[in-house]
Amino acid sequence: MEIIPAIDIIDGKCVRLTQGDYSRKKEYNSNPLEVAKAYEGAGIRRLHLVDLDGAKQKKIINLNVLERIASGTGLHIDFGGGVQSDRDIEAAFNAGASQVTGGSIAVKQPQLFQEWLKKYGSEKIILGADVKNGQIAVSGWEESSERELFNFLDDYQQKGVQYVICTDISKDGLLQGPSASLYQQIIKQFPDLELIASGGVAGMDDLHELKAIGCHGAIIGKAIYEGNISLQELAKFTNEEV
């Protein structure tokens, strides 16, 4: 299972929100590159980089952060937040993203998202399935959609999606454990999807549980910043995976 630390960006700084609420923001570090280098130094290979300003404003805002991390590390970066147009996705890949995550765009402009799947390939495009009460949420989680999670996943698997990041918003930032039962259901129903769990990871036990149920990857944010999980522990877990 891939360990994927998250760096969420507002005003160029590393922050974390609680349950996607922009008014419940905590700043952790003003230098995202420094944080990314620390992850790489611990043997981490992947990074989930989210432009929260972009998600809110529906266009990429913090492209320079992506450029700095991509040029300053060898991390495999998946980038999301505000990728809403052909121009946005081209800018993200040109700035050094290895993959791009699309959530709101997959709900609001499904035809465009499908065109990206065809143009860039399923290995480069990740479907972002952010879920609240069983429904897909969009626009930095500030809006709910009418899309039900399992129908949404079924629809996009048929269209060629291979990778999915599923975030249970009710768990995000609370350090109370991930939605393991939800992920089990998804893996059972869609065994061919590469499921990346996101939201709620509080400690190493959660990572072992997500690995045991068959998750392809796990995104970790607040648990690292708050010291619940150390980089040494992540390095050991990552080495066990190799």
Backbone bond lengths (Angstrom), bond angles and torsions (degrees), N, CA, C in turn:
res aa  C-N    CA-C-N  psi(-1)  N-CA   C-N-CA  omega(-1)  CA-C   N-CA-C  phi
1 M - - - 1.462 - - 1.530 110.39 -
2 E 1.306 115.47 132.60 1.468 120.98 -179.85 1.532 110.72 -76.46
3 I 1.318 115.99 132.34 1.468 121.73 171.77 1.529 107.15 -92.15
4 I 1.337 116.13 123.13 1.469 119.93 -173.74 1.527 109.65 -128.53
5 P 1.330 118.19 93.52 1.469 119.40 175.33 1.525 110.68 -63.24
6 A 1.318 115.54 148.00 1.461 121.59 178.03 1.517 110.13 -106.28
7 I 1.317 115.41 136.99 1.462 121.04 168.33 1.527 106.31 -120.04
8 D 1.321 115.51 114.64 1.466 121.92 179.24 1.524 108.13 -102.49
9 I 1.323 116.20 132.19 1.462 121.11 -170.80 1.529 112.44 -115.29
10 I 1.331 115.67 128.14 1.463 123.51 165.37 1.532 106.99 -132.02
11 D 1.321 116.11 130.15 1.476 121.22 -178.20 1.528 112.19 52.97
12 G 1.331 116.34 36.07 1.456 120.54 177.13 1.507 115.47 76.15
13 K 1.340 117.70 5.37 1.465 121.99 -175.94 1.526 111.18 -116.29
14 C 1.342 115.75 155.74 1.459 121.88 178.17 1.524 109.77 -78.59
15 V 1.312 115.98 121.74 1.463 120.76 -179.49 1.525 108.91 -133.93
16 R 1.325 115.95 169.47 1.455 121.93 167.21 1.520 107.96 -135.25
17 L 1.320 114.92 138.56 1.458 120.86 172.23 1.522 108.47 -99.44
18 T 1.306 116.92 163.63 1.456 121.81 173.04 1.521 107.91 -110.52
19 Q 1.338 115.80 121.17 1.458 123.19 -178.42 1.534 112.43 52.32
20 G 1.340 114.81 34.96 1.460 119.97 176.05 1.513 115.46 72.25
21 D 1.325 117.00 13.13 1.463 121.53 -175.56 1.536 109.43 -91.08
22 Y 1.335 116.08 113.85 1.466 120.58 -177.21 1.532 112.00 -65.33
23 S 1.315 117.47 -21.49 1.474 119.79 178.09 1.525 111.24 -80.81
24 R 1.340 116.67 -10.28 1.473 121.17 178.54 1.524 108.17 -111.33
25 K 1.317 114.92 61.89 1.461 122.99 -175.13 1.519 110.02 -102.27
26 K 1.324 116.48 138.77 1.454 121.25 173.22 1.519 108.66 -128.67
27 E 1.327 115.65 126.77 1.459 120.40 179.70 1.524 109.52 -89.37
28 Y 1.349 115.52 134.92 1.461 119.89 -177.54 1.524 113.58 -113.44
29 N 1.316 117.51 -33.42 1.455 119.36 -176.52 1.518 108.79 -158.86
30 S 1.324 116.15 137.83 1.472 119.73 -179.10 1.523 111.93 -89.51
31 N 1.354 116.86 -0.79 1.465 120.29 -176.77 1.538 110.44 -125.70
32 P 1.326 117.65 87.97 1.468 120.26 -178.76 1.523 114.10 -58.20
33 L 1.331 117.76 -34.66 1.463 120.20 -179.83 1.531 110.26 -63.42
34 E 1.312 116.49 -40.35 1.468 121.45 178.18 1.531 110.45 -59.42
35 V 1.321 116.39 -43.50 1.470 121.52 178.83 1.525 110.19 -64.44
36 A 1.332 116.49 -45.72 1.460 120.95 -179.53 1.536 111.33 -61.55
37 K 1.314 116.68 -40.58 1.474 120.38 178.62 1.525 111.57 -64.03
38 A 1.328 116.08 -36.87 1.466 120.13 177.88 1.532 110.19 -63.75
39 Y 1.331 116.59 -40.42 1.466 120.11 177.31 1.526 110.40 -63.43
40 E 1.317 115.39 -46.42 1.463 119.42 -179.51 1.523 110.65 -61.49
41 G 1.326 116.17 -38.70 1.462 120.90 179.01 1.518 113.11 -63.94
42 A 1.329 116.20 -23.36 1.466 121.06 178.63 1.528 112.04 -89.76
43 G 1.325 116.48 6.80 1.459 119.83 177.47 1.513 114.46 91.69
44 I 1.337 116.43 4.46 1.459 120.31 177.12 1.523 109.00 -70.24
45 R 1.317 116.12 140.07 1.470 120.39 -177.37 1.525 113.22 -108.22
46 R 1.360 116.08 -20.94 1.457 119.21 -173.55 1.521 111.43 -124.47
47 L 1.331 114.86 157.14 1.460 121.50 179.51 1.523 109.50 -143.21
48 H 1.325 115.73 137.15 1.468 122.43 174.53 1.527 106.67 -105.18
49 L 1.315 116.61 108.50 1.465 122.00 -175.49 1.523 109.48 -109.06
50 V 1.330 115.98 122.06 1.465 121.04 -174.74 1.524 110.57 -120.45
51 D 1.303 115.94 124.11 1.466 123.13 175.60 1.538 107.53 -88.52
52 L 1.333 116.77 92.69 1.466 120.28 -177.49 1.526 111.79 -68.73
53 D 1.327 116.46 -33.07 1.476 118.88 173.35 1.519 109.68 -61.40
54 G 1.325 115.60 -42.58 1.458 120.80 -179.61 1.514 111.97 -64.44
55 A 1.338 116.73 -40.94 1.460 120.21 179.99 1.527 110.83 -60.77
56 K 1.319 114.89 -38.21 1.466 119.80 -178.09 1.527 111.36 -75.63
57 Q 1.330 116.41 -39.51 1.466 120.32 -174.91 1.534 113.13 -93.32
58 K 1.340 116.08 -1.00 1.468 122.16 175.95 1.532 113.15 62.27
59 K 1.314 115.76 33.65 1.465 122.17 171.62 1.526 107.03 -162.81
60 I 1.327 117.06 153.62 1.462 119.88 -178.73 1.528 109.90 -66.67
61 I 1.327 115.53 130.41 1.466 121.36 -179.74 1.532 111.11 -112.79
62 N 1.325 117.13 -41.63 1.470 121.66 -171.98 1.527 112.80 -103.64
63 L 1.340 115.58 45.72 1.467 120.04 -179.79 1.529 111.46 -61.27
64 N 1.325 116.63 -32.50 1.472 120.01 -178.04 1.525 111.79 -63.99
65 V 1.338 117.21 -30.25 1.471 120.06 177.80 1.525 109.44 -67.36
66 L 1.329 116.45 -43.90 1.462 120.70 176.18 1.520 110.72 -58.78
67 E 1.317 116.82 -45.44 1.477 120.92 -179.30 1.526 111.28 -60.34
68 R 1.343 116.13 -43.58 1.473 119.91 -178.05 1.523 111.52 -65.93
69 I 1.321 117.24 -42.73 1.464 120.17 -178.44 1.530 110.57 -70.62
70 A 1.330 116.50 -40.51 1.464 120.06 -179.59 1.529 111.65 -65.26
71 S 1.324 116.64 -38.81 1.470 119.56 -179.20 1.522 112.24 -82.40
72 G 1.344 116.78 -22.67 1.464 120.70 -176.03 1.517 114.97 -96.78
73 T 1.343 117.18 -6.36 1.464 121.45 178.35 1.524 109.15 -140.20
74 G 1.322 115.22 173.22 1.456 120.66 174.49 1.519 111.69 -105.97
75 L 1.329 116.94 19.48 1.456 121.13 -176.27 1.524 111.84 -69.38
76 H 1.330 114.89 144.97 1.457 122.57 170.95 1.531 106.26 -81.25
77 I 1.322 117.08 111.08 1.470 121.07 -172.44 1.515 110.85 -105.27
78 D 1.332 115.51 125.05 1.456 117.54 165.96 1.522 107.05 -102.58
79 F 1.317 114.84 131.51 1.461 122.02 -170.26 1.518 110.51 -118.12
80 G 1.318 116.25 136.83 1.452 120.54 176.71 1.516 111.11 -149.14
81 G 1.322 114.34 166.39 1.469 119.44 179.50 1.515 111.07 109.24
82 G 1.319 116.43 99.89 1.464 120.16 176.83 1.509 115.84 85.43
83 V 1.338 117.19 7.41 1.467 119.75 178.22 1.530 107.25 -80.84
84 Q 1.334 115.77 99.46 1.463 121.30 -169.51 1.529 114.25 -124.54
85 S 1.334 117.40 -3.40 1.466 119.81 -175.15 1.525 110.25 -149.29
86 D 1.329 115.64 167.71 1.469 120.36 175.07 1.526 110.57 -57.80
87 R 1.315 115.69 -38.56 1.465 120.06 179.70 1.525 110.95 -63.75
88 D 1.348 116.36 -41.26 1.469 120.56 179.27 1.529 111.57 -62.38
89 I 1.332 116.20 -48.48 1.469 118.55 -174.78 1.525 110.97 -68.31
90 E 1.328 117.33 -36.44 1.459 120.38 176.28 1.524 110.76 -64.21
91 A 1.335 115.99 -40.62 1.469 120.40 178.29 1.529 110.94 -62.93
92 A 1.333 116.41 -40.55 1.467 120.07 -179.38 1.526 111.34 -64.85
93 F 1.319 116.81 -45.98 1.467 119.10 179.06 1.528 111.11 -67.24
94 N 1.325 117.42 -39.24 1.468 120.24 178.29 1.517 112.18 -65.59
95 A 1.346 116.15 -28.25 1.475 120.57 179.89 1.519 112.16 -81.63
96 G 1.336 117.55 -7.84 1.458 119.72 174.00 1.515 116.68 119.52
97 A 1.330 118.19 4.92 1.459 119.70 176.53 1.532 110.18 -66.55
98 S 1.324 115.85 136.91 1.466 120.67 174.59 1.522 110.78 -85.83
99 Q 1.324 115.50 -33.17 1.456 122.45 176.49 1.524 108.38 -139.35
100 V 1.320 115.88 158.01 1.461 121.23 175.29 1.525 107.94 -125.23
101 T 1.333 115.22 134.46 1.454 121.20 177.26 1.519 109.93 -99.93
102 G 1.327 115.47 127.50 1.461 120.94 177.86 1.513 110.01 -118.36
103 G 1.317 116.69 122.99 1.450 121.72 177.96 1.510 111.52 -114.99
104 S 1.337 115.43 -70.03 1.468 120.41 -179.66 1.522 111.48 -57.64
105 I 1.321 115.83 -40.18 1.466 120.31 -177.08 1.533 111.14 -63.28
106 A 1.337 116.27 -34.64 1.467 120.45 -179.31 1.522 111.71 -68.81
107 V 1.339 116.24 -24.83 1.461 121.43 177.79 1.521 110.66 -87.32
108 K 1.316 115.73 -46.92 1.469 120.38 -170.19 1.521 113.96 -87.52
109 Q 1.341 116.09 -30.41 1.465 120.04 179.35 1.529 109.88 -133.16
110 P 1.333 117.16 65.20 1.472 120.04 -174.72 1.521 113.91 -58.31
111 Q 1.326 117.39 -32.71 1.456 119.80 -179.56 1.526 111.14 -64.66
112 L 1.337 115.60 -42.27 1.463 120.32 178.74 1.526 110.55 -65.35
113 F 1.321 117.15 -42.30 1.467 120.98 179.21 1.535 110.03 -61.25
114 Q 1.322 116.72 -41.56 1.466 120.39 177.95 1.534 111.27 -63.89
115 E 1.328 116.24 -37.10 1.473 119.60 177.61 1.527 110.45 -63.59
116 W 1.333 116.26 -37.56 1.475 119.56 177.26 1.519 111.15 -64.84
117 L 1.334 116.46 -41.12 1.466 120.03 177.27 1.512 110.96 -57.48
118 K 1.332 116.51 -42.49 1.467 120.71 -179.37 1.524 111.29 -70.98
119 K 1.322 116.27 -41.92 1.472 120.70 -174.89 1.527 112.01 -71.82
120 Y 1.336 116.75 -45.81 1.467 120.14 -172.83 1.527 113.74 -99.99
121 G 1.337 117.11 -18.82 1.463 120.98 -179.70 1.520 112.05 93.93
122 S 1.330 115.52 151.03 1.468 120.34 -175.26 1.525 113.22 -67.09
123 E 1.330 117.22 -18.78 1.465 119.38 179.00 1.532 111.68 -77.66
124 K 1.333 117.49 -14.24 1.474 120.57 -178.01 1.532 113.31 -103.52
125 I 1.331 116.75 -15.06 1.466 120.95 -175.37 1.526 109.73 -115.76
126 I 1.332 116.66 123.02 1.458 122.22 177.64 1.527 108.80 -105.55
127 L 1.317 115.74 134.81 1.463 120.62 174.66 1.525 109.02 -84.13
128 G 1.316 116.32 122.99 1.458 121.14 175.83 1.517 109.97 -92.02
129 A 1.324 116.65 113.71 1.467 121.66 -179.92 1.528 108.03 -112.86
130 D 1.317 115.66 88.88 1.461 121.71 179.87 1.519 107.66 -92.31
131 V 1.321 116.77 120.16 1.458 119.66 -167.89 1.529 111.97 -120.43
132 K 1.325 114.25 138.39 1.467 121.91 177.24 1.528 107.28 -138.07
133 N 1.324 115.60 117.88 1.472 120.93 -177.69 1.530 112.16 54.18
134 G 1.321 115.52 39.56 1.456 120.64 176.22 1.510 115.38 82.28
135 Q 1.344 117.33 -5.86 1.469 121.70 -178.54 1.536 109.80 -109.21
136 I 1.320 116.34 150.72 1.461 121.73 177.45 1.532 109.31 -76.07
137 A 1.331 115.37 132.63 1.468 121.84 177.05 1.528 109.13 -106.26
138 V 1.337 116.23 149.73 1.467 120.89 -174.79 1.530 110.76 -135.51
139 S 1.344 114.69 174.28 1.477 122.45 175.44 1.519 112.35 56.16
140 G 1.347 114.07 57.85 1.462 118.14 179.90 1.518 112.03 64.70
141 W 1.350 114.81 28.31 1.468 123.08 177.87 1.524 113.18 69.82
142 E 1.314 116.62 11.51 1.467 119.14 -178.80 1.527 112.46 -85.15
143 E 1.335 116.69 -11.35 1.468 120.61 178.99 1.524 109.64 -129.36
144 S 1.314 116.29 145.95 1.466 121.30 170.84 1.516 108.09 -97.76
145 S 1.323 115.36 151.29 1.462 119.84 175.63 1.532 108.22 -111.81
146 E 1.304 114.97 177.29 1.474 120.29 177.77 1.527 110.89 -89.96
147 R 1.336 116.95 0.20 1.462 119.71 -174.74 1.518 111.56 -81.04
148 E 1.320 116.44 128.70 1.466 122.34 176.16 1.526 108.17 -86.74
149 L 1.327 116.87 140.23 1.455 122.28 -170.14 1.524 113.45 -53.53
150 F 1.323 118.01 -53.43 1.463 119.75 -172.33 1.531 111.91 -69.70
151 N 1.319 117.45 -34.85 1.464 119.79 174.77 1.525 110.85 -66.24
152 F 1.331 115.32 -39.19 1.468 122.49 178.28 1.530 110.01 -60.13
153 L 1.337 116.55 -48.30 1.468 120.81 -179.98 1.529 111.43 -65.00
154 D 1.322 116.63 -42.19 1.462 120.94 179.79 1.531 110.63 -61.26
155 D 1.313 115.04 -44.95 1.461 121.47 -179.79 1.523 110.49 -58.29
156 Y 1.338 116.48 -47.94 1.470 119.05 -174.90 1.521 113.20 -79.53
157 Q 1.327 117.43 -25.99 1.468 117.31 173.59 1.527 109.67 -63.58
158 Q 1.321 116.35 -39.84 1.466 120.46 178.15 1.527 111.95 -65.78
159 K 1.325 116.10 -23.89 1.471 120.28 179.02 1.528 112.00 -90.55
160 G 1.319 117.08 2.08 1.460 119.88 173.04 1.509 116.85 108.04
161 V 1.332 118.49 2.78 1.466 120.09 178.43 1.526 110.22 -63.14
162 Q 1.324 115.86 136.69 1.467 121.80 179.03 1.530 111.39 -112.14
163 Y 1.341 116.11 -38.77 1.473 121.28 -176.15 1.521 111.11 -110.97
164 V 1.323 115.62 135.26 1.467 121.64 178.20 1.524 109.67 -133.20
165 I 1.329 115.96 129.17 1.466 120.70 167.56 1.518 106.53 -100.78
166 C 1.320 116.22 117.78 1.463 120.56 179.36 1.527 109.28 -110.85
167 T 1.316 115.46 118.10 1.460 122.27 179.01 1.519 109.31 -112.05
168 D 1.326 115.88 123.26 1.461 120.20 171.24 1.524 107.06 -88.05
169 I 1.330 115.71 106.34 1.463 120.79 -174.11 1.526 111.86 -60.42
170 S 1.319 116.65 -31.72 1.468 119.81 -178.93 1.521 111.95 -65.07
171 K 1.334 117.04 -20.05 1.467 121.37 -178.78 1.530 112.54 -98.32
172 D 1.332 116.42 -20.24 1.456 120.99 -167.02 1.525 112.48 -64.21
173 G 1.334 115.18 127.53 1.452 121.40 174.66 1.509 115.75 78.15
174 L 1.335 117.35 4.36 1.462 119.71 -176.98 1.522 113.31 -96.31
175 L 1.340 116.91 -13.86 1.474 121.52 -179.17 1.527 111.40 56.81
176 Q 1.331 116.30 40.94 1.465 121.26 -179.16 1.520 112.30 -117.48
177 G 1.321 116.53 15.73 1.458 120.29 179.34 1.517 112.20 97.51
178 P 1.335 116.94 149.36 1.465 121.96 -178.56 1.526 111.79 -81.64
179 S 1.328 115.39 172.41 1.468 121.70 179.28 1.524 110.04 -85.67
180 A 1.324 116.15 69.15 1.468 120.88 -175.35 1.527 111.90 -59.48
181 S 1.324 117.36 -39.50 1.475 119.69 -177.67 1.531 110.47 -66.09
182 L 1.333 116.60 -37.97 1.469 120.23 176.85 1.521 110.14 -63.13
183 Y 1.332 116.57 -45.04 1.459 120.04 -178.63 1.524 111.18 -65.68
184 Q 1.321 116.97 -36.07 1.465 120.33 175.64 1.525 111.10 -60.11
185 Q 1.328 115.79 -43.31 1.466 120.97 178.64 1.526 110.75 -61.42
186 I 1.333 115.85 -44.56 1.469 120.18 -179.05 1.527 110.47 -62.89
187 I 1.340 116.34 -46.33 1.467 120.66 -178.02 1.534 110.60 -63.97
188 K 1.327 115.84 -37.87 1.469 119.84 178.67 1.525 111.35 -65.78
189 Q 1.329 115.85 -42.07 1.468 120.23 -176.36 1.529 112.35 -80.33
190 F 1.351 115.92 -30.32 1.480 120.24 -177.00 1.535 109.41 -129.62
191 P 1.330 118.00 68.25 1.472 120.30 -174.46 1.525 114.30 -63.81
192 D 1.328 117.09 -19.34 1.467 119.19 -178.14 1.526 113.30 -87.98
193 L 1.337 117.61 -10.93 1.461 120.22 176.91 1.526 110.54 -76.85
194 E 1.314 116.63 143.49 1.470 121.92 173.62 1.534 106.08 -91.15
195 L 1.327 116.00 99.80 1.461 121.38 -173.10 1.523 111.79 -90.82
196 I 1.325 115.15 125.29 1.471 121.78 175.93 1.524 107.41 -109.00
197 A 1.327 115.32 117.53 1.461 121.55 -177.70 1.523 109.70 -82.04
198 S 1.329 115.78 142.35 1.466 120.37 -178.50 1.521 109.78 -147.50
199 G 1.330 115.03 133.44 1.456 119.79 175.19 1.516 112.74 107.56
200 G 1.325 116.13 120.82 1.453 120.97 170.27 1.512 117.41 95.40
201 V 1.346 117.71 -9.66 1.472 118.98 -178.84 1.532 109.20 -59.03
202 A 1.337 115.05 123.45 1.471 120.25 -174.39 1.516 113.17 -114.34
203 G 1.328 117.34 -22.70 1.456 120.36 -177.45 1.510 111.28 -164.87
204 M 1.328 116.31 179.66 1.458 121.06 -176.41 1.523 112.22 -63.51
205 D 1.322 117.89 -32.19 1.469 120.12 178.79 1.529 110.81 -57.61
206 D 1.331 116.47 -37.64 1.468 120.24 178.97 1.522 110.96 -63.56
207 L 1.319 116.66 -39.50 1.469 119.75 179.53 1.517 111.17 -65.80
208 H 1.323 116.06 -41.03 1.467 119.01 178.14 1.524 110.82 -64.43
209 E 1.340 116.93 -36.73 1.462 120.43 178.60 1.531 110.89 -66.57
210 L 1.336 116.58 -45.39 1.465 120.12 179.99 1.528 111.46 -63.88
211 K 1.316 115.91 -36.32 1.465 120.01 175.83 1.527 110.01 -64.44
212 A 1.340 116.23 -43.08 1.468 121.29 -176.63 1.531 112.18 -63.83
213 I 1.330 117.12 -34.22 1.474 118.40 -178.36 1.531 112.14 -84.26
214 G 1.341 116.42 -7.07 1.457 119.13 171.91 1.509 116.58 104.17
215 C 1.328 117.62 18.22 1.465 119.48 177.07 1.528 110.47 -65.50
216 H 1.322 115.99 141.28 1.461 121.23 177.57 1.529 110.70 -71.76
217 G 1.345 115.90 -35.12 1.458 120.73 -178.93 1.511 110.99 -154.90
218 A 1.321 115.12 166.66 1.459 120.70 176.56 1.521 108.97 -139.10
219 I 1.330 115.32 128.92 1.458 121.46 178.06 1.527 108.74 -93.05
220 I 1.321 115.49 134.17 1.470 121.13 -178.91 1.518 108.44 -127.73
221 G 1.310 117.01 133.98 1.458 120.66 178.58 1.507 112.62 -128.24
222 K 1.315 115.04 -83.58 1.457 121.01 -172.60 1.530 113.21 -60.85
223 A 1.327 117.23 -33.89 1.471 120.57 -177.44 1.525 111.57 -60.62
224 I 1.338 117.01 -30.88 1.475 120.10 176.88 1.519 109.61 -76.59
225 Y 1.332 115.94 -49.03 1.466 119.93 -178.16 1.529 112.27 -58.90
226 E 1.331 116.08 -37.13 1.465 120.34 -176.64 1.530 112.75 -86.17
227 G 1.331 117.20 -1.42 1.462 120.61 176.65 1.516 114.99 83.39
228 N 1.347 117.72 9.06 1.467 120.27 177.42 1.524 111.79 -70.30
229 I 1.322 114.90 -30.77 1.465 121.33 176.48 1.525 107.24 -126.84
230 S 1.330 115.79 128.10 1.469 119.40 -179.36 1.521 110.32 -92.73
231 L 1.319 115.37 158.12 1.463 119.69 176.80 1.525 110.34 -64.49
232 Q 1.339 117.16 -30.00 1.463 120.47 177.51 1.529 110.67 -64.77
233 E 1.333 115.99 -40.93 1.472 119.77 177.91 1.524 111.17 -65.03
234 L 1.327 115.22 -40.68 1.468 119.21 178.58 1.523 110.87 -65.58
235 A 1.334 116.01 -39.23 1.466 120.21 178.65 1.526 110.37 -61.71
236 K 1.321 116.63 -42.30 1.469 120.87 179.54 1.534 110.40 -64.52
237 F 1.336 116.15 -45.28 1.466 121.12 179.19 1.523 110.26 -61.24
238 T 1.328 116.52 -44.56 1.464 121.75 -179.41 1.525 110.99 -63.17
239 N 1.321 116.61 -40.78 1.471 120.30 179.73 1.523 111.47 -65.98
240 E 1.349 115.58 -33.40 1.461 119.47 177.13 1.519 111.78 -66.31
241 E 1.351 114.17 -28.20 1.463 119.49 -177.62 1.528 111.41 -75.87
242 V 1.312 116.32 -27.05 1.470 120.72 -174.52 1.535 110.55 -72.21
